[in-house]
Amino acid sequence: MHLDSGKLTDNFVPENDSSNSSDMSENSDSDDMSTSSSSDSDTDMEINKEPSNLNINVDPSAAGSSSQTITLNEDEEEDETVKAIIRSKELHRSHPPTITLDEFIVDICFHPNEDMIAVANIVGDVMLYKYTNEDTNLVTSMELHLKACRDIEFSHDGKILFSTAKDLCIMLTDVETEKLVRLYENAHEQPVYTMTILGEHTFATGDDDGVVKLWDLRQKDTTPIFSLKKMEDYVSAMITNSENKYLVCASGDGSLTTFNMAAKKLHVQSEEYEEELLCLGLFKSETKILAAGSKGKMYVFNWGEFGLHSDEFPSLTKKALNCMIPITENIVITGGEDGILRATSLFPHRHLGIVGQHNFPIEALDVNGDGSLIASSSHNNDIKFWNVKYLETLNTFEPKKGGKQKQLKHNLPSSKVDNASDFFADL
C-alpha cells in the first residue's frame, strides 16, 4: 500500500496558478484548454482522496479508513507472532543438528580433542562423525564386531578407540588409520557390559556376570592383571579418581563394590540397595560419588567411605536413571526412561530444570572436552546435541517460582521446548 502511495506522489502534477488560467481563457483554443483543465481537476481530486485511504492514522470518520486500519493492525499482530517464533527458534542454533541412524544406538563418545563423536550400534559397527553448529558429517564407518557393541571409549589422547561387544572381544583401533592395534579375543566368558580407561596403559572391563578385569597394554600377552567376581549381576558402571587406587563399580545386584587395584583385591562392598545401580559420577573435586538407580533415586557416597551412602535424594519420577554426566563440580545431568534430560544441583540439592528431551528412553550420554556440549541418544535411534555452557554460571541457590509440578516442567535454555510464560513474555 505504501508503494502505491509512492507511485502517486511521483506522478503528482502541481496545480496551475491563476495567471496561467487567465492567459489560457484568452487563447483561441478555449475548448481544448477547458477539457484539459477539467482533466487536471479530476486528477487533483483523486490525489487528494488516495492518501486519506492509505494513511492508517487518519480520522476514523474518513470513508474507508477504519476498515483498512483494522486490517493493518491484524497484520502487524501476525507479524509479531511470527517474529517471536523465529526468535524462539534462533535461540537453539548453538549446537549441531540431530543425527539419526537406521540401527539402534548402543553408545556414544566424544573425541577428547576434536569436534568428533563416535557412535556404536547394535550390529557391531562404529561410526565417526565430525560436527559443527551447522551440520554433522559421517567421516567413516568401521565394521569392528560380529555382534552388538556394548561400550566405546577414546584413549585420553584420542588416538585409540576402545570397543567391546557381545562377541566377547575387546578391540583397540587406530582412529587415524582405522587399523586394528590390538585384539583381545574371548576377553570375558560373558559379554562385556561396561569399560573405563584408567590411564595411559591401563583399562578395566566388567561383564554381564559381575566379573571385573584389569588390563595393562604393556603386557605382551592378552591376559588381564587380575580378574575378580564379587557381584551377583552385571557390572553397570565403573569409575575411579586421579589417584587410580580404587576402582568403584555399580551393579545390577544393587551393590557398590570397590576394588583396590594395586593390591588386586576387594576393598569394600556396600549393602545391597532395593534397586539396580545403573550409573556413577564424581563431584566436589573427586570427594563425592553419585550413584543413580532403576527407581530414580540418587545416592551420595564420600570418597573412601564406600560401604554406606552419606546422603540420599528422592526420585522425581519413580523411573530409572540410565545415565549421568557431571557438568560442574556441583551439577549433574541425568537421562532416564522418561526421555528427559534433567539438571540437578547436589549441594544444595535442587532440581534446576529440563536440559532437553527425547520421545523415547535415553540410552547414553556424554560431554565434549570443554564441557560446553553434551550429546544424548535414545531408543528412537537418534543423537541430539545440547549446548549447556550456561550451567557454569547458573545460580543454583535461586529457587524456581511455582509449585513442585511447575518446577519439574521448567525448561532451561538448552531445551528445544520453550516455557509458555517465556514465550508470551516475548510477544
N, C-alpha and C positions, 0 to 999 in steps of 0.2 A: 504493500500500500504506500509506503514511503517512496518507493521507486516511481510509482505513477505520479505522485505529487511532484517529484523532482522533474520528471519529464514535462509536466505542465509548466513549471517555472522556467524551464529552458526555452519554451515556445512563447513565453509571455511577450505581448506587443503593447507598448505604452499607449495611453490614450492621446489622441490629437489635441493640441492646445486650441484655444478659441480663435487665435489669429489665423491658423491654418483652416479652420472651419469657415471663417468669413471669406477667405480667398477662394475656397472651393465652391461656395454658393454663388460666386460671381462667374464661375467658369461656365462656358457654353455647354459642356458635357455634364450638366447638372443631374440628369437621370442616372448616369453611371456612378457618379460620386454618391448619390443618395443611396444606391444599392450597396456600395462599399461601406458607407457609414453604418448602415443597418447591420451589415455582417460583423463589423467591428464591435458594435454594441452587444450583439448576441454572444460574441466570444468573451467580452468582458464579463457578462453575467455568468457564463459557465465557469470562468476562472474564479470569480468571487464565491461561487457556490461550492466548488470542489474542496477547497481547504477546510470548510466547515464540516464536511462529511469525513475528512481524513484525520482531523485532529481529535485525539482521544481525550483531550482536556477541555473540550468545548462545553458550553452550557447545555445541559441535558435536554432543555426545551427545544434545541435546534433539531430540525427534521432529520431523522435517521441516525443522529449521533449516539443516542442512548443504546440502541441495539449493538452498534459497532463497538462501543466502549466495553460492553459486557463480553463480547466475543474475544476481544484482545486480552481482557483480564483472565479469562479462562485459559487462553493460550499461554499466558505468562505463568499461570499456576502449573500447567502441564510441563512447561519448560523447566521450572524449578524442581519439579519432581524427578524429571529425567536427569537433571544435573546432580541431584542428591544421590541417585542410584549410581551414576557414573563415578562420583566421588567415592562412594562406598566400595565400588569395585577396585578403584585405583589404590585403595589402602592396602590391598593384598597382593601387590605385584613385587614384593621384596623377597620372593622365593621362587625356586624353579617350578615348572609345571608338573602335574601328576604323571607318573609312569604307570602304564597298565600292561600287564603281561597276559599271555594265554594260559600259562601254567600257574599253579598255586605257589605263592612265595613263602619260603620257609624262614629265611633270614636275610638281613641286610647289614652292611657295614661300610661306614665312611672311610675313605683313604685318609691317613693322618696328615698328609702334607698337600694333597692336590684336591681340586674340585671334582672328585670322582667318588662314585658309590658302587659297591659290589652287591649283587643280588643273587641269592641261591634259590633254586626252585625244586619242586618235588620230583622231577625226573633226573636230577643229578647234575644239572648244568649250573654254571656260574657266569653271570654277565657283568661286564663293567660298563658303567655309564658315566660320561662327563656331563656336567650341568652348568648352566648359568641361570640367571633370573628369567631369561627369555625362552630357553629351550633345554632339552635333555637329548643327548646323542649316544647311541649304542656304540661303544668302542670295539668290543669283542664279545664273543660268546664261546665259552670253553666247556666242552663236554668232558667233565672230570670223572664223575662217578657213575656206576652202573645202576645205583638206586638213589632214592631221595636224599638230598643233602640235609644235614641236621644243623650244622653251625659253620660259619665262616668268620675269619679274623685276619686282619693285616698285622704283620710284624710292626714293631714300634717305628721302624724307619720306612715302612710302606713298600719295601722291595719284594717281600714274600707274602703270598696269600695262603693261609692255612684253611683247609676244608675237611670236614668229616661228613660221613654219610651212613646210611643204613646198610651199606655193603661192607661194613666193619673196617673200612680203610681210612687212614689219615693221609692227606696229600699236602705237600708243600710245593707251590707253583711260583716261578719267577714272573712277576707282574709285567715286566717289560718284554721279555722274550716268549712268555707263555709256556716255557719248558718246565717239565716236572723236575724239581730239585731233589725231592725225597719222597719215598712212599713207604708207609707203614701198613703192610697187609695184615689182616686179622689182628688189628691192634687191640681189640677187645673181643670177648666171647659174645657180647651183646652189643647192639648198635650204640655208638657214642651219642649222648644226648646234648652235652654241652662241652665247651672248651674255653680256656682262657690262656692268654700269653702272659707269662710271668716275667721274663727278662729277655736279654739278647739271645740266650741259648736254651732257655727252658720254657716249657708249657705244660699244662695239665689238662686231663680229659676225665669226664665222668659219664658212665653209661646207664642204660635202662635198668640195670640190675643193682645199682648202688655201688659199683666199683669205681674207685678213683685211681688214676695212674699219673705219675710224674715222669716227664721225658726230658732228656738232655741231648741237644743236637750235636754236641761234641763227641758223643759216643759213636763209634763206627758201626756197631750193630743196631738193630731196631728193637731192643728190649728196653723197658721202662726202668727208671731209677728205683721206683717202688710201686707196688700195687696193693691196695688195701680195700677191703669191703667191710664197711661199718654201718651202712644204711640198708634198709629193707625195701626201698623202692628207688625209682630213678633219681639221678642227680640232676636237679633242675637248673642250678646256677652255682658259680664259683667266683670267689673274689679274694684278693689279697691287698696289702698295702705296700708302700715303697720299701719297707724292710724285707719283704719276701720271706718272712719267717713262718707265718701261719697261713694256711690255705683254708678258707671258710667256705663250706658247702651247704646249700639248701637242698632239701629232698622232698619227694612226694610222700614220704612217710611222716612228714610234719616236723622233722628234727633239723636243728642247725648243728652240723658236725664240723669240727675243726681239727686239722692235721698239722703237726709240727714237721715241716718239710725237711729241716736239717737233720732231725732225729729219725725221720722216716717212720713216724708212728702217730697214733691217735693222740690228740691233745685233750679235747673235751667234747662231749656231746650233750646237747640240751635236752630238756624234756620234749616229748612229742606233743605238738600242738594239734588242735582238733580241726586242722585243715592242712592241705598241701602247701608247702612253702615254695613259691614259684620264681621269685626274683630277689636280687640283692643290690644294695648301693652303699657307697662310702660317703660320709659327710663330716662336717666340722673338723677339717684338717685331719681326716682319717681317724678321728677318735670315736665316731659313731657308725654303726652298721644299721641299715634299714632293711627289713625283710617284709615282703608282702605275700599274701596267700590267696587261696582259692575262694575264700569267703569275703575278700575285700578288706580285711584288717591289715594294719601295718604295725610291726614290732620294732622297737629301737633297742639295740644292744650296745653296750660300751665295748670298745676295742680292748681285748684282753679278758673280758668277762663274758665268755660265750655261752655259759651254761644257762643263763636266765635273762630275759629281756628287762630293761630298766623302765621302759615306757610302752604304752600300747595306744594306738589310735583307732577309734571305731570305724567301721565300714560306712561309706557314704551310700552305697547302692546295694550291698549284700552280694555283689557279683565279683568274680575273680579279677585280680590284677595280674595280668600275664607278664608285664614287663615294666621296667622303670629305668630312668636315666637321671643322674644328678646334673643339674644345670648350674647351680651355685653351691656354696658351702651349706646353704640352708634351704634350698628349693629343689624339690623333686618333681619330675613329670612322670605320671603313670599312665599306662594304656591297658584297657581291660575288655571284658566280654561285652560290655555295652557299646563298644566302638568309640568311646570318648577319651580324649587325652586331657588330663587334669593336672594343674599345677598346685602344689601344696607346700606351704611353709611348715617347717618342722619345729622351729623354736622362735616365736610361739607357734603352736600348732594351729593352722588356719587354712581353710580351703580358699585358694586365690582366684580360681576361675577355670574356665574351659579353654584350653590351648587350641584344640582342633577336634574334628570329628570324622569318623568313617561310618559307612552304612552297616558294616559287619564287624565282628570282634577283631581286635588288634592283636597281631601275632608277634611283631618285632618292632624294636625302637632303637634308634642310635642318634648320636650327636656328632657334628663335624669337629674339626680340630680346634677352632677358636670358640666353640660353644654358642655361636650365633644362630645355627640352623640345625633343626632336627628332622629326621625322616621317620615315618611310620608305615607299616604295611598291614593290610587286613586280609580277611578271608575273601575279599572281593577281587583279589589278585592285583591290587593297586598299591602304589607307593606315593604318599603325599609328603610334601615338604612344608615346614612351618618356621617362620623367622621368629625366634624367641629372644632376640637381643634385648628387648625391653625388660626382660625379667631381671637383668643385672641391676637395674635401678628402681624396680618396683617396690613400693612401700608395703612391706609385709605386716606392718603393725596397724594399718588403717583398715578397719572392717568395712565390708560392703553393706549398703543400706538394704533394708527389706528383711523378710523372714528367711528361714533356712532354705525353703524351696527356691526362692528367688536367688539366693546366694549360689546355690548349686547350679543354677542355669546361667550364671553370669559368664558371658563370653569375653575373653581377653583379646587384645589387638591382633594376635596371630590367627584367631579363629576365622573361618570362612563364613560364619554366621554372625550377623550383627545383633546387638541388643536392640529391642524395639524402641526403648527410650532414647538411645543414642541416635537412631535413625531419624525419629521425628524431631529431635532437637536440632538436627541439621537442616530441616526444611525451613 
